[in-house]
Amino acid sequence: MESLTAVSKEIEKCTLCDLCLKRKNTVPGEGNEKASIVIIGEAPGKNEDLQGRPFIGMSGKFLSKSLESIGIDRSMVFITNAVKCRPPNNRKPTKEEIATCRPYLIRQLSVIQPKLILALGTSAASSLGIEFKHLNEIKSRFMDIALGNKRFKCLVTFHPSFPMRFPSARKSFLADLSMAFNSYKNLST
């Protein structure tokens, strides 16, 4: 059986798209390898690129505080991104970049076998093969998705950078986090 370490080592050597040309580090993901919940973001930012760790910049601090506010410690989950290298100037990853990294994400999810995936934003949702025109069509809704030969339960919400910039979205973001983790508790019993 494949391990997360093996997938991470492949990601570290990846040269499948131009994002590899300017990266300092790849950011495969981190956290509990036996996590029942996997959180997927968009792409590494500057701090993540420098340290090779996901969600450690401003959005990461906001995400960690939001998780703590509902009683979830970051060490309980596995956190990764749709794209494993930083896009220039923190731009949104392209559909091609997301498609290039998607096999790595599917392999990570196949190893972890989470009970729930929390997709943060449009890039994360797209990386899971969810089709939509606007985030509002899929936000706050549980859905079953097929990746490879496995099925997963997923909830899509805002990327943390959105409620950071627009405080009026914080209540909705926290409600989605609570809904996701309460659903997980129900799945576990």
C-alpha positions as CSV (number, residue, x, y, z in Angstrom):
1,M,0.0,0.0,0.0
2,E,1.2,3.5,-0.9
3,S,2.2,5.9,1.9
4,L,1.9,9.7,2.2
5,T,5.7,9.9,2.5
6,A,6.0,8.3,-1.0
7,V,3.5,10.7,-2.5
8,S,5.3,13.7,-0.8
9,K,8.7,12.6,-2.2
10,E,7.2,12.4,-5.7
11,I,5.7,15.9,-5.2
12,E,9.1,17.2,-4.1
13,K,10.6,16.1,-7.4
14,C,7.6,17.2,-9.6
15,T,8.4,19.2,-12.8
16,L,5.1,18.6,-14.6
17,C,4.2,22.3,-14.9
18,D,5.9,25.6,-14.8
19,L,5.1,26.3,-11.1
20,C,8.2,24.2,-10.3
21,L,10.5,26.8,-11.9
22,K,10.1,29.4,-9.2
23,R,9.2,27.5,-6.1
24,K,11.4,27.4,-3.1
25,N,9.6,24.3,-1.7
26,T,6.7,22.1,-2.6
27,V,3.9,22.0,-0.1
28,P,2.5,18.4,-0.1
29,G,0.5,18.8,3.1
30,E,0.8,18.0,6.7
31,G,-1.1,16.7,9.7
32,N,-2.6,13.5,11.0
33,E,-2.0,10.7,8.4
34,K,-5.0,8.8,9.9
35,A,-7.2,11.9,9.9
36,S,-10.9,11.4,9.5
37,I,-11.1,14.9,8.0
38,V,-9.0,16.3,5.2
39,I,-9.0,20.1,4.5
40,I,-8.1,21.2,1.0
41,G,-7.1,24.7,0.2
42,E,-6.1,26.5,-3.0
43,A,-2.3,26.8,-3.3
44,P,0.7,27.7,-1.2
45,G,1.4,31.4,-0.5
46,K,4.7,33.0,0.1
47,N,5.1,31.8,3.7
48,E,4.1,28.3,2.7
49,D,6.5,28.3,-0.2
50,L,9.4,29.4,2.1
51,Q,8.7,26.7,4.8
52,G,7.1,23.9,2.8
53,R,4.1,23.8,5.1
54,P,0.4,24.5,4.2
55,F,-1.7,27.2,5.8
56,I,0.9,28.9,7.9
57,G,0.5,32.5,6.7
58,M,-2.4,34.9,7.5
59,S,-5.1,32.6,6.0
60,G,-3.6,29.7,7.9
61,K,-3.7,31.5,11.2
62,F,-7.3,32.5,10.6
63,L,-8.2,28.9,9.7
64,S,-6.4,27.6,12.9
65,K,-8.2,30.1,15.1
66,S,-11.6,29.3,13.4
67,L,-11.0,25.6,14.0
68,E,-10.1,26.2,17.6
69,S,-13.2,28.3,18.1
70,I,-15.3,25.2,17.4
71,G,-13.1,22.9,19.4
72,I,-10.9,21.4,16.7
73,D,-7.2,21.2,17.0
74,R,-5.3,21.4,13.7
75,S,-3.4,18.3,14.6
76,M,-6.6,16.3,14.3
77,V,-6.9,16.9,10.5
78,F,-4.7,16.6,7.4
79,I,-4.3,19.8,5.5
80,T,-3.2,20.1,1.9
81,N,-3.9,22.2,-1.2
82,A,-5.3,21.6,-4.7
83,V,-1.9,22.8,-6.1
84,K,1.3,21.9,-4.4
85,C,3.5,24.8,-5.6
86,R,3.1,28.5,-5.2
87,P,1.6,30.3,-8.2
88,P,3.5,33.6,-9.0
89,N,2.3,36.6,-7.1
90,N,-0.2,34.5,-5.2
91,R,-2.5,34.3,-8.3
92,K,-5.2,31.7,-8.4
93,P,-4.0,28.4,-9.9
94,T,-5.1,27.7,-13.5
95,K,-7.4,24.8,-14.4
96,E,-4.3,23.2,-16.0
97,E,-2.2,23.5,-12.8
98,I,-5.1,22.1,-10.8
99,A,-5.5,19.2,-13.3
100,T,-1.7,18.5,-13.1
101,C,-1.7,18.2,-9.3
102,R,-5.0,16.4,-9.1
103,P,-3.5,12.9,-9.3
104,Y,-1.3,13.7,-6.2
105,L,-4.4,14.8,-4.3
106,I,-6.3,11.7,-5.3
107,R,-3.4,9.5,-4.1
108,Q,-3.2,11.4,-0.8
109,L,-7.0,10.9,-0.2
110,S,-6.7,7.2,-1.2
111,V,-4.0,6.7,1.5
112,I,-5.8,8.7,4.2
113,Q,-9.3,7.5,3.5
114,P,-11.0,10.4,5.3
115,K,-14.6,10.3,6.3
116,L,-15.0,13.9,5.2
117,I,-13.3,16.3,2.9
118,L,-13.6,20.1,3.6
119,A,-12.9,22.0,0.4
120,L,-12.0,25.6,1.0
121,G,-12.9,27.7,-2.1
122,T,-13.3,27.2,-5.8
123,S,-9.9,25.8,-6.6
124,A,-10.3,23.1,-3.9
125,A,-13.8,22.2,-5.2
126,S,-12.5,22.1,-8.8
127,S,-9.7,19.8,-7.8
128,L,-12.3,17.3,-6.6
129,G,-14.0,17.3,-9.9
130,I,-17.1,19.3,-8.6
131,E,-18.7,21.2,-11.4
132,F,-20.3,24.6,-10.7
133,K,-20.4,28.1,-12.1
134,H,-20.5,30.0,-8.8
135,L,-19.4,29.0,-5.3
136,N,-22.8,29.7,-3.9
137,E,-24.3,26.8,-5.9
138,I,-22.3,24.3,-3.9
139,K,-21.3,26.1,-0.7
140,S,-22.7,24.7,2.6
141,R,-23.9,21.5,0.9
142,F,-22.8,18.0,1.6
143,M,-22.1,15.9,-1.5
144,D,-20.7,12.5,-2.4
145,I,-17.9,12.6,-4.8
146,A,-16.0,9.9,-6.6
147,L,-12.2,10.1,-6.9
148,G,-10.4,7.2,-8.6
149,N,-12.3,4.1,-7.4
150,K,-13.2,5.6,-4.0
151,R,-16.2,7.7,-2.8
152,F,-15.9,10.5,-0.3
153,K,-18.3,12.9,1.5
154,C,-17.4,16.5,0.9
155,L,-18.5,20.0,2.1
156,V,-17.4,23.1,0.3
157,T,-17.1,26.5,2.0
158,F,-15.2,29.7,1.5
159,H,-11.4,29.8,1.4
160,P,-10.3,31.5,4.8
161,S,-9.0,34.5,2.9
162,F,-12.5,35.5,2.0
163,P,-14.0,35.9,5.5
164,M,-10.7,37.5,6.5
165,R,-11.3,40.2,3.9
166,F,-15.0,40.3,4.3
167,P,-16.0,40.0,8.0
168,S,-19.7,39.7,7.1
169,A,-18.8,36.2,5.7
170,R,-17.2,35.0,9.0
171,K,-20.5,33.8,10.5
172,S,-21.2,31.7,7.4
173,F,-17.7,30.3,7.3
174,L,-17.8,29.3,11.0
175,A,-21.3,27.7,10.5
176,D,-19.9,25.6,7.7
177,L,-16.9,24.5,9.8
178,S,-19.3,23.6,12.6
179,M,-21.6,21.7,10.2
180,A,-18.7,19.8,8.8
181,F,-17.3,18.7,12.1
182,N,-20.7,17.9,13.6
183,S,-21.4,15.8,10.5
184,Y,-18.1,14.0,11.0
185,K,-19.0,13.2,14.6
186,N,-22.3,11.7,13.4
187,L,-20.4,9.7,10.8
188,S,-18.1,8.3,13.5
189,T,-20.8,7.0,15.8
